[in-house]
Amino acid sequence: MSCPACGKKYTIDRNLTGYHIPEPPVAEWARELSNTQSPSKESLEEVKDEFKRRNQRKRKPNKSKKKRSINPNAKSFIALTVIAAIVAIVFPFLSSISNPQFDVNFNEGNNKFKFLDRSENNAPMYFEGCGDISYEVRTNYSSPRDLELIEYSLDEISKVYGRNFVFKGTTDSFVAEDINSNILINFTSANESQELKEAKLNNGPDIAGLGGPFAPILTSKPISRSWAWTKGFVLIERSYWLNYDEFQKVNLVIHEIGHVLGLDHPANLKGQIMGYGDDISVELGSGDKLGLQALSALAGCREMPEF
C-alpha cells in the first residue's frame, strides 16, 4: 500500500500475518467526494433557525429562576389587592340584589302604632315563627286569679295576632334564659330586679312593668338579612300589681306582651293599649291591632294588611 503523504509504497509479508489485506479504494473515495453536493441556502437557513430555537429553549430555565426570585410577600400583596378590588366592585352590586331595602310604607304615625326595632335592611323585627308561643309564670306573689287574668290577656292578643299562647306552668326561675318556654312572666320588684330598678331611675318611679324580646336570629323573612326574636320576658312590679284592679292588670299584661312581640309606644297614644297614661283600656285599639297584624305578616303567618 502507498503512503498518502509521500506516495512511497509498502508491502506486508503475508507469511507474517497470514491475512491478505487489500488495497483501499482510494480512487473510488475520491470520485465520491467530488460528486458530493454543497448545502443549499435553504438548508443553511434551516440550520440557523434550529440553532436559534435551541438557544431560546436553553434560556427559559434562567427566566423562570428570575420569576421565582420575586418576594413571596409581594406576590401575596398583589393577589390580595386584586381580590379586594373585585370584592369592592362586585359585593355592593350583589348585596343590592340579594338584600334590598325593605320599602313597605306602614305609615306608623297616622296608624297609631310603632315598631320596637328594625333590621339593618329596614325590615321591622318580629317574634319568630307562626306556631304556638309557650310561656311560664314566676308566682312568688301572684294568685290563681292572676294566672286567669294573664290567660285572658294573651287570648285577646291571640285573636288579632293569629298565634296561640300556651301556658307551660309556674317556675322558680328568675330569668327567661333558664326556661325552655318562649316567654317568662316574672312577678318581682325593683329590690331584686336590676332592670326594674334602672327603669325607675331613668323614667320615674311609676313603672308598673317592663317587657321586651331578646335572643334574635338571622332569617330570610320578609327579605334576606332580616332579624327575628326567639324569646321574651315580662317583669311586673309587686308594689303596683297587688294594688291594681283587674282592668289595670289586663291592660298591663297586654301592653308588656305587645313589647315582647315587637311593638313600641306609638307617637299617637290615644285609644291604644300600647300607649300609656290615664286612659286604661282592656280592648286593643286600631293601632294595636294593625301593628300586631303587620308583625304576624312579616313572619309569614298571614297576608300583610293595608296601610
C-alpha positions in Angstrom: 0.0 0.0 0.0 1.1 3.7 -0.5 1.7 6.4 2.0 -0.9 9.2 1.4 1.7 11.9 2.2 4.8 10.9 0.2 3.5 8.2 -2.2 6.0 5.6 -1.2 4.7 2.1 -1.4 4.9 -0.5 1.3 4.3 -4.2 1.3 3.3 -6.6 4.1 4.8 -10.0 4.2 1.8 -12.4 4.1 3.9 -15.0 5.7 4.0 -12.9 8.9 0.3 -12.1 9.2 -1.4 -15.0 7.4 -4.0 -12.5 6.1 -4.4 -10.7 2.8 -5.0 -7.0 3.2 -6.5 -5.5 0.1 -5.5 -2.1 -1.2 -8.0 0.6 -0.1 -10.2 2.0 -2.9 -8.7 5.5 -2.7 -9.7 6.4 -6.3 -13.3 5.4 -5.6 -13.4 7.5 -2.5 -12.0 10.5 -4.4 -14.8 10.2 -7.0 -17.5 10.1 -4.3 -16.1 13.2 -2.6 -16.0 15.1 -5.9 -19.7 14.2 -6.5 -20.8 15.4 -3.0 -23.2 18.4 -3.3 -22.6 21.6 -1.3 -25.5 22.6 1.0 -28.2 24.9 -0.4 -29.1 28.3 1.0 -32.4 26.9 2.2 -30.8 24.2 4.2 -28.4 26.6 5.8 -31.3 28.8 6.9 -33.0 25.9 8.4 -29.9 25.0 10.4 -29.6 28.6 11.6 -33.3 28.6 12.7 -32.9 25.4 14.6 -29.8 26.8 16.3 -31.7 29.8 17.5 -34.6 27.7 18.8 -32.2 25.5 20.8 -30.6 28.6 22.3 -34.0 30.0 23.2 -35.0 26.8 25.0 -31.8 26.8 26.9 -32.5 30.4 28.2 -36.0 29.6 29.5 -34.9 28.0 32.8 -32.9 31.1 33.6 -36.1 33.2 33.1 -38.1 31.0 35.4 -35.5 31.3 38.1 -35.8 35.1 37.9 -39.6 34.8 38.4 -39.1 32.7 41.5 -36.8 35.2 42.9 -39.8 37.6 43.4 -40.6 38.2 47.1 -43.5 35.9 48.1 -44.9 38.7 50.3 -45.0 41.0 47.4 -46.9 38.4 45.3 -49.4 37.9 48.2 -49.9 41.6 48.4 -50.6 41.9 44.7 -53.1 39.0 44.8 -54.9 40.4 47.9 -55.1 43.8 46.2 -56.7 42.3 43.1 -59.2 40.3 45.2 -60.1 43.4 47.3 -60.7 45.4 44.1 -63.0 42.7 42.8 -64.9 42.5 46.0 -65.3 46.2 46.3 -66.9 46.3 42.8 -69.0 43.1 42.9 -70.2 42.9 46.5 -72.3 46.1 46.6 -73.9 45.0 43.4 -74.7 41.5 44.7 -75.9 43.0 48.1 -78.3 45.3 46.3 -79.8 42.3 44.6 -79.9 39.8 47.4 -80.6 42.2 50.2 -82.7 45.2 49.0 -84.0 47.8 51.5 -87.4 46.9 52.8 -89.7 49.6 51.4 -93.3 49.0 52.8 -94.7 52.2 54.0 -96.5 51.4 57.2 -97.4 55.0 58.0 -97.0 54.2 61.7 -97.7 57.7 62.9 -101.2 58.1 61.4 -102.0 54.4 62.0 -101.2 54.8 65.7 -98.6 52.1 66.2 -94.8 51.9 66.2 -92.4 49.0 65.7 -89.9 48.4 68.5 -86.9 47.9 66.3 -85.7 47.3 62.7 -83.1 45.2 61.0 -80.3 46.9 59.0 -82.3 46.2 55.8 -85.1 48.4 57.4 -87.5 45.4 57.9 -89.2 45.6 61.3 -88.1 42.9 63.7 -90.8 40.5 64.9 -91.2 37.4 67.1 -90.0 34.4 65.2 -92.3 31.6 63.9 -96.0 31.1 63.2 -96.9 28.3 65.7 -97.8 28.4 69.4 -95.9 30.7 71.8 -95.2 29.0 75.1 -94.9 30.9 78.4 -94.2 30.3 82.1 -95.1 32.4 85.2 -93.0 33.0 88.2 -95.6 33.1 91.0 -93.8 34.3 94.1 -96.7 36.6 94.9 -99.4 36.1 92.2 -102.7 34.3 92.8 -104.6 31.7 90.8 -106.9 34.5 89.7 -103.8 36.4 88.4 -103.0 33.4 86.2 -106.5 33.5 84.8 -106.2 37.2 84.0 -102.8 36.6 82.2 -104.5 33.8 80.2 -107.4 36.2 79.3 -105.0 38.9 78.2 -103.0 36.6 76.0 -106.2 35.3 74.4 -107.2 38.8 73.5 -103.8 39.3 71.7 -104.1 35.9 70.0 -107.4 36.8 68.4 -105.7 39.6 66.4 -102.1 38.3 66.2 -103.1 34.8 65.0 -100.9 32.7 67.3 -101.8 30.8 70.4 -100.2 31.3 73.8 -99.7 28.0 75.7 -99.2 28.0 79.5 -96.4 25.6 80.5 -96.8 26.1 84.2 -95.2 28.0 87.0 -91.4 28.3 87.6 -88.9 29.4 90.2 -86.6 30.7 87.5 -85.9 34.4 87.6 -84.6 34.9 84.0 -86.1 33.7 80.7 -82.8 32.2 79.7 -83.3 29.5 82.3 -86.6 28.2 81.0 -87.5 26.2 77.9 -90.6 28.3 77.1 -90.5 31.3 74.8 -91.7 33.9 77.4 -91.2 34.3 81.2 -93.7 36.4 83.1 -91.8 37.3 86.3 -93.6 38.8 89.3 -90.8 40.7 91.0 -89.8 44.1 92.3 -87.2 46.8 91.9 -85.4 45.5 95.0 -84.5 42.2 93.3 -84.7 43.2 89.6 -81.9 45.3 88.3 -83.9 46.1 85.1 -86.8 47.5 87.0 -84.5 49.4 89.3 -82.8 51.1 86.3 -86.1 51.8 84.6 -87.4 53.6 87.7 -84.2 55.6 87.9 -84.3 56.6 84.2 -88.0 57.1 83.7 -89.5 57.9 87.1 -90.9 55.7 89.9 -94.3 55.0 88.3 -93.0 51.9 86.4 -95.5 49.0 86.8 -93.8 46.6 84.5 -91.3 46.0 81.7 -91.5 43.8 78.7 -89.2 43.1 75.8 -87.8 40.5 73.4 -84.3 39.1 73.1 -82.2 36.3 71.6 -82.6 37.4 67.9 -81.8 35.1 65.0 -81.0 35.9 61.3 -83.8 35.0 58.9 -84.8 35.4 55.3 -88.3 36.7 56.2 -89.6 39.1 55.0 -86.4 39.5 53.0 -82.9 38.2 53.4 -80.7 39.5 56.2 -83.7 40.2 58.5 -83.7 39.5 62.2 -86.4 37.9 64.4 -86.6 37.4 68.2 -87.0 34.0 69.7 -87.6 34.7 73.5 -89.1 37.4 75.6 -89.7 38.5 79.2 -92.2 40.5 81.3 -91.3 42.0 84.7 -94.2 43.0 86.9 -93.6 45.3 89.8 -95.1 43.9 93.1 -95.9 47.3 94.6 -98.3 48.1 91.7 -99.7 44.7 90.8 -101.0 44.0 94.3 -103.0 47.3 94.3 -104.2 47.1 90.7 -107.8 46.2 89.8 -108.4 43.6 87.2 -108.8 46.0 84.3 -105.5 47.6 85.1 -103.8 44.1 85.4 -105.2 43.0 82.0 -104.1 46.3 80.4 -100.6 45.9 81.9 -100.1 42.3 80.6 -101.3 43.1 77.1 -99.1 46.2 77.0 -95.9 44.3 78.0 -96.6 41.3 75.8 -97.0 43.8 72.9 -93.4 44.9 73.6 -92.3 41.2 73.5 -93.9 40.8 70.1 -92.2 43.8 68.7 -94.4 46.9 69.3 -93.2 50.2 70.9 -95.1 53.2 72.4 -96.8 54.9 69.4 -96.4 58.6 68.7 -100.2 58.9 68.9 -101.1 57.3 72.2 -104.8 58.0 72.3 -107.0 54.9 72.5 -104.2 52.4 72.2 -103.1 49.9 74.8 -99.5 50.3 73.6 -99.9 53.9 74.6 -99.7 54.9 78.3 -101.3 57.3 80.7 -104.6 57.6 82.4 -106.7 56.1 79.5 -106.9 52.5 80.8 -108.5 50.1 78.3 -108.7 46.3 78.1 -109.6 46.4 74.4 -106.9 46.6 71.7 -107.1 49.9 69.7 -106.9 50.2 65.9 -103.2 50.9 66.0 -102.6 48.0 68.4 -104.4 45.6 66.0 -102.8 46.9 62.9 -99.3 46.7 64.4 -99.8 43.1 65.6 -101.2 42.1 62.2 -98.2 43.6 60.5 -95.8 41.7 62.8 -97.6 38.5 62.0 -97.4 39.2 58.3 -93.7 40.0 58.5 -93.1 36.5 60.0 -95.0 35.0 57.0 -98.1 33.9 59.0 -100.7 36.0 57.2 -101.2 38.5 54.4 -99.9 42.0 55.0 -102.8 44.3 56.0 -103.4 47.5 54.1 -101.9 50.7 55.4 
